[in-house]
């Protein structure tokens, strides 16, 4: 469903709809963009670039596979009823607006202590993911090299500006 009520330049697409019927959704997207639809657009995973991307990072591994609905509802296996309740207490109204169901109670907000525990757990998971990326993901080193190079050029530029050797301040 193309929902233009959010604005003429914005299309809302539910993830579940996209992965369950990618062809119909892609046709809608292309129509919204006033572009042609080609069945080959759903064959992205067969291209060389998809294979290269999928080899760079664990998080990009699915680039080399067709669209799949395999992760729909996976949260039910990964989160406890209490955690689902916390999410519903924070985002329940928005979830209903987007067509998702919530429990009748709407969930119970986490306590201050639970919020602190959640924040600590999320930070720990993020750091763990970054540590794994350092070892496994080829893209990790590329990202860090890019960041280091950008920093290097910023330092060089600031030194040159400090000496007054740059004539054009827009560079």
The 8 nearest C-alpha neighbors of each residue, nearest first, counted from 0:
[[1, 2, 27, 12, 24, 11, 16, 10],
 [0, 2, 3, 10, 27, 11, 12, 31],
 [1, 3, 4, 10, 11, 0, 5, 9],
 [2, 4, 5, 6, 7, 1, 10, 9],
 [3, 5, 6, 2, 7, 9, 10, 1],
 [6, 4, 3, 9, 2, 7, 10, 11],
 [7, 5, 3, 4, 9, 8, 10, 2],
 [6, 8, 3, 9, 5, 4, 10, 2],
 [9, 7, 6, 10, 3, 5, 31, 32],
 [8, 10, 6, 7, 5, 11, 3, 2],
 [11, 9, 2, 1, 3, 12, 8, 5],
 [10, 12, 2, 9, 13, 1, 5, 3],
 [13, 11, 14, 10, 17, 16, 1, 0],
 [12, 14, 16, 15, 17, 11, 97, 98],
 [13, 15, 17, 16, 18, 12, 71, 19],
 [14, 16, 18, 13, 17, 19, 71, 68],
 [17, 15, 19, 13, 14, 18, 20, 12],
 [16, 18, 21, 14, 15, 20, 24, 19],
 [19, 17, 68, 21, 15, 67, 20, 16],
 [18, 20, 16, 68, 17, 15, 21, 67],
 [21, 19, 17, 18, 22, 23, 16, 24],
 [22, 20, 17, 24, 18, 23, 25, 19],
 [21, 23, 25, 24, 20, 26, 41, 38],
 [24, 22, 26, 25, 21, 20, 27, 17],
 [25, 23, 27, 21, 26, 22, 17, 28],
 [24, 26, 28, 22, 27, 23, 21, 29],
 [25, 27, 23, 29, 24, 28, 36, 30],
 [28, 26, 24, 30, 25, 29, 31, 23],
 [27, 29, 25, 31, 30, 26, 24, 32],
 [28, 30, 34, 32, 26, 31, 27, 36],
 [29, 31, 33, 27, 32, 28, 34, 26],
 [32, 30, 28, 29, 33, 27, 10, 1],
 [33, 31, 29, 34, 30, 28, 27, 35],
 [34, 32, 30, 31, 29, 35, 28, 36],
 [35, 33, 29, 32, 30, 36, 31, 28],
 [36, 34, 29, 37, 33, 30, 26, 32],
 [35, 37, 29, 26, 34, 38, 25, 40],
 [36, 38, 39, 40, 35, 41, 26, 29],
 [39, 37, 40, 41, 36, 42, 22, 26],
 [38, 40, 42, 41, 37, 43, 36, 45],
 [41, 39, 38, 42, 37, 43, 36, 25],
 [40, 42, 39, 43, 38, 22, 65, 21],
 [41, 43, 39, 40, 44, 45, 65, 38],
 [44, 42, 45, 41, 46, 40, 49, 39],
 [43, 45, 63, 64, 49, 42, 46, 62],
 [46, 44, 43, 42, 63, 47, 49, 50],
 [47, 45, 49, 48, 44, 43, 50, 42],
 [46, 48, 50, 49, 51, 45, 44, 52],
 [47, 49, 51, 50, 46, 52, 44, 53],
 [50, 48, 52, 63, 62, 44, 51, 46],
 [51, 49, 53, 47, 63, 48, 52, 54],
 [50, 52, 48, 54, 49, 53, 47, 55],
 [53, 51, 49, 55, 54, 50, 48, 59],
 [52, 54, 60, 59, 50, 62, 51, 55],
 [53, 55, 51, 52, 56, 50, 60, 59],
 [56, 54, 137, 138, 52, 53, 136, 51],
 [55, 57, 136, 59, 58, 54, 138, 53],
 [56, 58, 60, 59, 136, 55, 53, 54],
 [57, 59, 56, 60, 61, 53, 55, 136],
 [60, 58, 53, 56, 57, 61, 62, 52],
 [59, 61, 53, 57, 62, 58, 63, 56],
 [60, 62, 64, 63, 59, 53, 58, 65],
 [63, 61, 49, 53, 60, 64, 59, 44],
 [62, 64, 44, 49, 61, 50, 53, 60],
 [65, 63, 61, 44, 62, 66, 45, 60],
 [64, 66, 44, 67, 63, 42, 41, 61],
 [65, 67, 18, 64, 68, 21, 41, 61],
 [68, 66, 69, 18, 65, 19, 70, 64],
 [67, 69, 18, 71, 19, 70, 66, 15],
 [70, 68, 67, 71, 73, 72, 18, 66],
 [69, 71, 73, 68, 72, 67, 74, 15],
 [72, 70, 73, 68, 69, 15, 74, 18],
 [71, 73, 74, 75, 70, 76, 69, 15],
 [74, 72, 70, 75, 71, 76, 77, 69],
 [73, 75, 77, 76, 72, 78, 71, 70],
 [76, 74, 73, 77, 78, 72, 79, 83],
 [77, 75, 74, 73, 78, 79, 72, 80],
 [78, 76, 74, 75, 73, 79, 72, 82],
 [79, 77, 74, 75, 82, 76, 83, 80],
 [78, 80, 82, 81, 83, 77, 75, 76],
 [81, 79, 83, 82, 84, 78, 75, 85],
 [80, 82, 84, 79, 83, 85, 106, 78],
 [83, 81, 85, 79, 84, 80, 78, 86],
 [82, 84, 80, 86, 85, 81, 87, 79],
 [83, 106, 85, 81, 87, 82, 86, 107],
 [86, 84, 82, 88, 108, 83, 87, 107],
 [85, 87, 83, 89, 84, 88, 90, 82],
 [86, 88, 91, 84, 90, 106, 89, 85],
 [89, 87, 106, 85, 108, 86, 107, 105],
 [90, 88, 86, 87, 91, 85, 108, 92],
 [89, 91, 87, 93, 92, 88, 86, 94],
 [92, 90, 87, 94, 93, 88, 89, 105],
 [93, 91, 95, 94, 90, 96, 87, 89],
 [92, 94, 96, 90, 95, 91, 97, 99],
 [95, 93, 91, 99, 97, 96, 92, 90],
 [94, 96, 98, 99, 92, 97, 93, 100],
 [97, 95, 93, 94, 98, 92, 99, 91],
 [98, 96, 94, 95, 99, 93, 13, 92],
 [97, 99, 95, 96, 94, 100, 93, 13],
 [100, 98, 94, 95, 97, 101, 96, 91],
 [101, 99, 95, 98, 102, 94, 91, 103],
 [102, 100, 105, 91, 103, 87, 99, 95],
 [101, 103, 105, 104, 100, 106, 87, 84],
 [104, 102, 105, 101, 106, 100, 87, 91],
 [105, 103, 106, 102, 107, 101, 84, 88],
 [106, 104, 102, 103, 88, 87, 101, 91],
 [107, 105, 84, 88, 87, 104, 85, 108],
 [106, 108, 88, 84, 85, 109, 105, 104],
 [107, 109, 85, 88, 110, 106, 89, 84],
 [110, 108, 113, 85, 114, 107, 111, 112],
 [109, 111, 113, 112, 114, 108, 115, 107],
 [112, 110, 114, 113, 115, 109, 116, 108],
 [113, 111, 115, 110, 114, 116, 109, 117],
 [112, 114, 116, 110, 115, 111, 109, 117],
 [115, 113, 117, 111, 112, 116, 109, 110],
 [114, 116, 112, 118, 113, 117, 119, 111],
 [115, 117, 113, 119, 114, 118, 120, 112],
 [118, 116, 114, 120, 115, 119, 113, 121],
 [117, 119, 115, 121, 116, 120, 122, 114],
 [120, 118, 116, 122, 117, 121, 123, 115],
 [121, 119, 123, 117, 122, 118, 116, 124],
 [120, 122, 124, 118, 123, 119, 117, 125],
 [121, 123, 125, 119, 120, 124, 118, 126],
 [122, 124, 120, 126, 121, 125, 127, 119],
 [125, 123, 127, 121, 122, 126, 128, 120],
 [124, 126, 122, 128, 127, 123, 121, 129],
 [127, 125, 129, 123, 128, 124, 130, 122],
 [128, 126, 124, 130, 125, 129, 123, 131],
 [127, 129, 125, 131, 126, 130, 124, 132],
 [130, 128, 132, 126, 127, 131, 125, 133],
 [129, 131, 127, 133, 132, 128, 126, 134],
 [132, 130, 128, 134, 133, 129, 135, 127],
 [133, 131, 136, 129, 135, 134, 130, 139],
 [132, 134, 130, 131, 139, 135, 129, 136],
 [133, 135, 132, 131, 136, 130, 137, 139],
 [136, 134, 132, 131, 133, 137, 56, 57],
 [137, 135, 56, 132, 138, 139, 55, 134],
 [138, 136, 55, 139, 140, 56, 135, 141],
 [137, 139, 141, 55, 136, 140, 56, 142],
 [140, 138, 142, 141, 136, 137, 133, 132],
 [139, 141, 143, 142, 138, 144, 137, 133],
 [140, 142, 138, 144, 139, 143, 145, 137],
 [143, 141, 145, 139, 140, 144, 138, 146],
 [142, 144, 146, 140, 145, 141, 147, 139],
 [145, 143, 147, 141, 146, 142, 140, 148],
 [144, 146, 148, 142, 143, 147, 141, 149],
 [145, 147, 143, 149, 144, 148, 150, 142],
 [148, 146, 144, 150, 145, 149, 143, 151],
 [149, 147, 151, 145, 150, 146, 144, 152],
 [148, 150, 146, 152, 151, 147, 145, 153],
 [151, 149, 153, 147, 148, 152, 146, 154],
 [152, 150, 148, 154, 149, 153, 147, 155],
 [151, 153, 155, 149, 154, 150, 156, 148],
 [154, 152, 150, 156, 151, 155, 157, 149],
 [153, 155, 157, 151, 152, 156, 158, 150],
 [156, 154, 152, 158, 153, 157, 159, 151],
 [155, 157, 153, 159, 158, 154, 152, 160],
 [156, 158, 160, 154, 159, 155, 161, 153],
 [159, 157, 161, 155, 156, 160, 154, 162],
 [160, 158, 156, 162, 161, 164, 157, 165],
 [161, 159, 163, 157, 162, 158, 165, 156],
 [160, 162, 158, 159, 163, 157, 164, 156],
 [163, 161, 159, 160, 164, 158, 165, 157],
 [162, 164, 160, 161, 165, 159, 166, 158],
 [163, 165, 159, 162, 160, 166, 161, 158],
 [166, 164, 163, 160, 167, 159, 168, 162],
 [165, 167, 168, 164, 163, 160, 169, 170],
 [166, 168, 169, 165, 170, 164, 160, 163],
 [167, 169, 170, 166, 165, 160, 156, 163],
 [170, 168, 167, 166, 165, 156, 160, 157],
 [169, 168, 167, 165, 156, 166, 160, 153]]
